[in-house]
Amino acid sequence: YAFGACGDHAALGRCAYYAMFRDPVKRMLSEYKWCHHDNFKDQCCTAHLGAKGTKDLDLKDWARTKGNYVVDHFRPYDTRADFTTRNPANTSWVNPIGLRQNRLKRRTTRDDLLLALNYLETDFAVVGLMDRFEESLLLFAHVLTGAVITETYTAVHRHDMRSKKPPKAEEDPETLAVIRAAVDLALYAAVERLFHLQVEATRAACPDVPPDADLRACLQAQYA
């Protein structure tokens, strides 16, 4: 969400990102449910059409409108004002992705995907996967703080938001094909590969821990 913010903090020295990624199909379906539940009040629900133009879309048109939601976070902007806004107190915050998408002058292409893939390799200290939530948080704490995060903080509350969406919409092959056509899936595949490399590198540092032990046991052995 905040990719690009390092440009505002260059004077502070080295800056790197970390992020949790979710499978693009699961994310699209979940966001659609959430936005209907929340009546499109969340800033992430409006896309470039605004709430009025988005809330009546079916899932297929919703997916077309949202486009390459994750890759768009990595796209360059013409001016700094496209990325951040300053409030009366002269502090800055990151513009919502919907507003940033409005200011992009062209549709996302595979060139944007290649740029995003390069950023993953050069600008990110660590990446996580929602499907590997606890391991991801363990890696975040390990890389960013040099500590083992407690189990209290790796617990996640799973919920199933109800929505007005037709119950069979997410099973429709044509609808799923629209979602899967996005280059977000190629980015996610690269994130998965990078995540597995991170886990392997972390485990390599604790050779005395049994290979079937969880990542927490490996990290605890390193910090013992």
LINNORUR-V443677 format. One record per backbone hydrogen bond with DSSP energy under -0.5 kcal/mol. NH is the residue of the N-H (numbers start at 1). CO is the residue of the C=O. If there is no record, write none. Layout:
NH;CO + NH;CO
This chain:
5;2 + 7;4 + 8;5 + 9;6 + 10;7 + 12;9 + 13;10 + 17;123 + 19;126 + 21;19 + 21;128 + 27;23 + 28;24 + 29;25 + 30;26 + 31;27 + 32;28 + 33;29 + 34;30 + 35;31 + 36;32 + 37;33 + 38;34 + 39;36 + 40;35 + 41;38 + 45;42 + 46;43 + 49;46 + 50;46 + 50;47 + 53;49 + 54;50 + 54;51 + 55;51 + 57;54 + 62;58 + 63;59 + 64;60 + 65;61 + 66;62 + 67;63 + 69;67 + 72;68 + 73;70 + 74;71 + 75;71 + 75;72 + 82;79 + 83;79 + 83;80 + 84;80 + 85;93 + 87;91 + 90;87 + 93;85 + 95;83 + 100;96 + 101;97 + 102;98 + 103;99 + 103;100 + 104;101 + 113;109 + 114;110 + 115;111 + 116;112 + 117;113 + 118;114 + 119;115 + 120;116 + 121;117 + 122;118 + 123;119 + 124;119 + 124;120 + 125;17 + 125;123 + 126;17 + 128;19 + 130;21 + 132;129 + 133;130 + 136;132 + 137;133 + 138;134 + 139;135 + 140;136 + 141;137 + 142;138 + 143;139 + 144;140 + 145;141 + 146;141 + 146;142 + 147;141 + 149;147 + 153;150 + 154;150 + 154;151 + 155;151 + 155;152 + 158;156 + 169;166 + 171;168 + 172;168 + 172;169 + 176;172 + 177;173 + 178;174 + 179;175 + 180;176 + 181;177 + 181;178 + 182;179 + 185;182 + 187;183 + 188;184 + 189;185 + 190;186 + 191;187 + 192;188 + 193;189 + 194;190 + 195;191 + 196;192 + 197;193 + 198;194 + 199;195 + 200;196 + 201;197 + 202;198 + 203;199 + 204;200 + 205;201 + 205;202 + 206;203 + 209;206 + 213;210 + 218;214 + 219;215 + 220;216 + 221;217 + 222;218 + 223;219 + 224;220
